[in-house]
Amino acid sequence: MNELNLLIVDDEKAYRENIEEFFSNSKMKTFSAELPSLAFDILKKNKIDIVVLDLRLPEMNGLDVLKEIKKLYPEIEVIIITGHGDMDSVIKAMRLGAIDFFTKPFRLIEVQNAIERTKKFIYLQKKLNEIKMNYSLVSKELKEKFGNNIIGKSKEIKNVLNLMVKVAKAGNTSVLITGESGTGKELVARGIHSLSDRKDHYFYAVNCSAVPENLFESSFFGHKKGAFTGANEDKKGWFEIASGGTLFLDEIGDMPAAQQSKFLRVLEEKKITKVGSHIEIPVDVRIIAATNKDAKKLITNNVLRADLYHRLSSFEINIPPLRERIEDIPLLLDHFIELFSVNLKKNIEGINKNALEKLMAYDFPGNIRELKNMIEKAVILCDGDKLAAGYFGFADEEYSPEIKDSYNLQSIEKNIIGKALQKTRFNKTKAAELLNITRQALDRRIEKYRL
């Protein structure tokens, strides 16, 4: 890491000099100020990376100084010095953006530890910024080309990206995106929108399974004031809101069968009629639909109309599950570890070999969403600078037998539930029957494991 600049703001000369002397032989340039006004002069003239700030100062309260620093120089990290028993002020300071604190009287090693933690955090932040700019797809050029955060280098994901580019140019063609839950179907839909001529208009996402059947027409087509009880004003529907842009329909197989013919008519005529009105309104909307189920089986079982399916699937993109593109796992791991390390202010530098091997061998029934959730939990649990297998729920020599058993049981249960959901095509009622548990118990476990 390059040399960092440290500013010490404390009205007690002895503390300032002790800290400066302690770091005199380090790769860190130090500045000091006894008053906030002097500190702000230094900040104006020098690029400061870390400020060590006493909360009790003349001229200004330390919390006010912190506010001003974060307002003027948001990239600067601030470490708070506080007296014993002043934890309320510490909590306020952390909410205002301070990254760490230590209490007076302190040992210089405590200051050093706080600064070392902050240096690692600054390094991780810089690294994350580089990732955001240079490492979203296979390369920086691909990121600029696609404009969204699809990560991978496998031939499978490259094929998805190529299909996105081709169909984006056909701005009126409907697209059906298929793939298991957690593979990133909405991300692909947003990518197609951002690559198309519609990118400057609205992208509106709707989960069809969450739309009550009695509100279907009002939600999609809008309604006039007085059309029904509770219709106290005119309301635009999603077709009208997204006109000129893209309407993304997730879980299209859960659209009520009785409403599918009305939906199909709008797609063909490109006109809507609000509930309570006879006036037709033209709409210009591109439809991108998605499902994690087998569309052809839905048609066979009379759940999805064949004509609606053919209208929606003018162009189809299938996103492969993570277990079929395992070479993308290390890239995703790096991305999410960096992301959560910064968001959670943890100094995680990577993952150990044992954990990586276990993750590469895991089949991820919840796909990228599951991987992301596992990493978030692991980063929260981690007390060191590397993620070990135990933090992901795998057996690990660092854990006691009791903790190992707990993690293993949870991992086994999660895997079994994931496979049951896959086997039943995510029909919760059938999956609950297969597992011999109630639907409510299944819902609790799905929420617990974020499946």
N, C-alpha and C positions, 0 to 999 in steps of 0.2 A: 504494500500500500504506500502511496506517496505521502510525503511529510504533511502532517496536519497542523493547523494553527489553533492554539488554545488561549482563551481569554478568561482570567480569573477576576471576578468582581466581588470584592469583600472589603469592608471598611477597616478590618483588623489587619494591620501591617504584618504581624507575625505569621498569620495564616497564609497571606499572599506570598510572602518570601519563602516560606517552607515549601509550598507547592512548586513555585518557580525553580527553587534550587533542586528539588527532587527530580524534576524533569529536564534539568539543564543538559544532561548527557544523553537524552533520548532523541529519537527522530521526531521531535515536536517543538515547534517554535511557540514560546509563551509570551503573552501580554498580560498586564494587570492594571486594575483600576480600583480606586477606593470609593469612587462616587459613580452613580449611574450616568451623569452627564459626561464624565471622562470615558466611560465604557462606550457610550454611543459615538463619541468622537473616534475611538479606535475602530469601531465597527464600520464607520464610514470610509476609513482610509485603508483598511486591511480586509483580506478575505479570511474570515474566521470560520472554523469548522465546528468547534465545541466551545460553549460558555459554561464555566463553573460559577454558579450564581448563589450568593447568600440571600436568604429571604429577608433578613433584617438589615436594612440599609438606610442611610440618611437620604434626603431629597425625595426618594420614591420608595414605595413599598415594593419588595422583591417580586410579588405577583404581578404588579403593574409593569415592572421592568420586563418580566417574562412575556406578558401580553404584547408589549411593544416590539420586542425582539422577534417574536413569532409573526407579527404583522408585517414588519419591515424586511425580515430575513427568514422566511419560513424554512429554508433549507438548513439553517443552523440548529444543531442539537444542544439542548440545555440540560445540564446536571444541577440539581438543587442541593445547596447546603442548608441544613436546618438544625434547630436545637432539639434536644430530647423532649418528648411529650408534645410536639407540634405537628402531629400526624394529620390534623384537619387541613393545615396549610399544604402539606405534602400532597394530599389527595386533590386539593384544588389545583395545585401546580401540575400534577400529572394529567388532569383533565384539560388543562390549558396547553398541553403539548410537551411538558418536560419528559425526558426519557429515563431519568434515573435520579437517585438522591442518596446522600449519606448524612450522618448526624454529627454534630459537634458534641464533645471533643472527638476527633477522629484520628485514626492512624493513617499515615501517608499511603500505606498499602491499600487501604480502602478506596482512597482517591484513585490510585492507579487501576484498581479493579474496575471501578465505575467508568473510567476513561477507556480502558481496554474493551469493555462491553460496548461502549458507544462507538468506538472505532470500528468494531466488527459490524455494528448495525449500519454505520455510514457506508461501509464497504458493500454490504448486502443491498442497500438502497441503490447504490450506483450500479451494481450488477443487475438488479431488477430493471432499472431504467434502460440499461443496454439490451436486456432481453426484450423489453417492450418495443425497442426500436429495431433490433436486428435479428430476433430469434422467435418469430411467431409461427411461420410455416417452415419450409425447408431452408429458406434463406431470406435475407432482407428484401431482395428483389421480389420474391413471392409474396411477402407480406404487403409490400406496396401495391402489388398487382391485385391481390384479393381483398385487401382492406379489412380483414378480420383475423381473429386469433385461433386459427385452426393449426394445431401443432402435430407434426409428424413428418417422417421421411420414407415411410413404407410405400411400396407400389400401390397398395390398396387405397391409401389416403391421397396419393398423387392422382389416382384415377378419379376419385370424388372431386378433387379440385379442378381437374380438367373438364369434367362434366358441368361443374358450376359455371365456369367461364363460358362454355358454349351456350348453355341455356339462358344465361343472363342477358345475352344479346337479343334473344327472342322475347321481347318485353311483354307480350300478351299470352305466351304459352303457359298453360297450367303445369305445375310440377308436383309430383308425388314423391315424398321422401320416406323411405322405409328403413327400418333398423330397430334393434332392441332398445329398450329403455336405457337412457343414460349415454347414448352414443353421440349425442350432439346434433339432433335433427333441427332444432331451432337455430343453432349456430350456423348450420349450412344454409337454412332459409334466409337468415339475415345477411349472410355472405352473398347469396344470389341477388338479393335486393340491393345491396351496396355496390354491386358490380353493374347493375342495370341502369337504364336511363331513368328509372323511377326513384333513384337513390335520394333525390332531394324532396321526395314526398313521404307520406307516412307509412311506416311499417307497423301493422297492428296484429298482435298475436292473441289468438283465442283458443282456449282449451275446450273442445266440444263436450267433453265429459262433465264439465262444470256448469254447463248452461241448462237450467231447468226447462223442461219441454214447454211449460205454459208461458215462458218468457222468450222462447226461441225467436218468434217473428219480430217482437219488439226489439230484441237485442240486435238482430242482424239487419232488419229493415227500418227500424225506428217507429215512432208512433206520433199521432196528433193529440193535442190536449183534449181530455175528455173521452178518449177512445175506450178507456176501461177505468175501473176504480183505482185511484192512485196515480192516474196519468194527469198530473197537475200542470204539465207544460209540454210543448212540442219537444221531441227528442230525436236526435240523429241516431241511426243504427250504424253498425260497424262497416257496412258496405259504403255508406255515405262518408263516414269518417276517413276511411282508407282510400277514397276515390283519388285516382292519380298515382297511388302507391301500391302497396302489397298487403294482402290479408292472409295471415298464416293461420291455418286451421290444424291444431294439434289434436291427435286422437280422433281422426275423422270417422273411424268405425263406431264411435260412441254417439254420433249424431242420431237423434230420434228418427226411426224409420219413417214415421208419418210426415216428417218435415223435409225429407231428402228430395222429394219431387219439387217442392217449392224452391228449394235451394238450387236445384238443377235448372229450373226455368229462369232464374235470375242469371245464372252463368251463361245461358244460351242467348237470352234477350238483352242482357246488360242493362236492365231496368229494374227498379224496385218500386213497390207501393207500400207506403207506411200504413201501419195499423190505424184504422179510423179514417183513411183517405182513399180517394179513387184516382188521384193524380199520379202518373208514372214519372219517376225521376231517373234520368240516365246516370249510370255509374261506370267508371273506368277503373277497374280493380284487377290486379293480377292475383290469382289464387295459388298459394303454395300450401299443400296439405301434407300431413304426416301421420304415420301409424306405426306402432310397434307390433302389430298383429299381421297375420297372413291375409292380405286383402282378398285373395281368391277364395279362401275358406269362408271369409265373412260373406262373400257373395253366395256361395253354396248354401250357407246356413241362413240365407235371407236376412242378414243383418245389414248388409250394404247393397244398395241398388247397383246392378251391373252397369247401367247407363251413366250413373253418377261416377262410378269408378273409372270408366273409360274417358269421361270428360275431364276428370282430375288428373289422370295419369298419361297425359299427352307426352310427358317426358318424365321418366322415373330414375331416381337416384337411390341406390341402396348403400347405407353406411355399414361397413363390416364391424362386428363386435371387436372389442379390444383384444380378446384372446386370439383373434386371427391376424393381428398386426402387432405382435409383441415387441418388435423392434422399435416401436414408438414409445414404449413404456419409459425407458430412461429419459427421453426428452420431456415427457409429461411430468415425470418425477422432478427433474431439475426445475421445470417451470413452476410447479405448485409449491415445492419446498421454498424457493426464493420468494414466491408470492406470500405465503403464510408466515415466513420468517419476518418479513417486513411488516405485514399487517398486524401480527401478534407481538412484534418487537422481541423476537427470540433470535439468538445467535446460532442458527443451525447452518452448518457448512455443507452438509450432504447426508449421505446414507451409507451405512456400512455394508460390507460385501455380503454378509449372511442375510441381511434384510432384503438387499437387492435380488439375491438369488431366489428367495421365497416369493417375492412379488412377481418376478418373471415367470415363476412356475404356477402362480395363482390364476384361476380362470376368469375372475372378475365378472360375476353374473350381473352386477350393476354397472359395468363398463366404466367410462371415464368419470361419471358422477360418483361412483363408488370409490374410485382411486382418489379423487379430489377430497372426498369426505374422510377417507382413511388418513391422508396426509395431514389434513387440518387437525384431526384428533391426535396424531402422532407428534406433531409440532407442539401442541398444547401440553402433552404429557412429558415431552423430552426435557431432561434436566442438564444434558450435556450439549456438545456441539455437533453430534452425529446421531441420526435416527437409527435405532436398533430394531431388530425383528419384533421384540416384545411390544414395542409401541404400536405396532400394526395388528396385534392380536395373535401373532405367531409365537411358537415356543422359542424361548431365548434363555441362554445360560445366565443372563443378568437378573432374571426374575426368580422369586421364591416359587416353590411348587404350587402354593396356593394361588398366586397370581397367574402362573402359567395355566393352571386348570381353568381359572375363570376366563382368561383370554381365549383358551382353546375351545371351551364350551360355546362361548359367544360366536367365535369364528365358524364353528361347525353348524350352529343353529342358523346363522346368517346365510351360509352357503346352501343349506337344505331349503330354506325358504326361497332363496333366489332361484334354485333349480325348479322348485314347485311352481313358481310364478311363470318361469319360462315354459315348462311343460304344459301348463294350462293357458298359454298365450296371454298371461296376465289377467285372467279371469279370477278375481279374488274369491268369489264364492266357491268355485271349483278347487282353487288352490287350498282354501281352508278345509274343504272336505278331504282332499288328498293328505293334508297334514294332520287330520283328525283334531282340529282346533276350531273355535268359533270364528266367524268373520271379524268380530270385534277384536279378538286376540291377535288375529293376523294383521289388522290395521295398526294395532299398537306396536307390533314387531317391525312392520314396514317403516313406521315413523322412527322407531328406536334405531334401526340400522340404516335409515335414509335410503331405502331401496327405491 
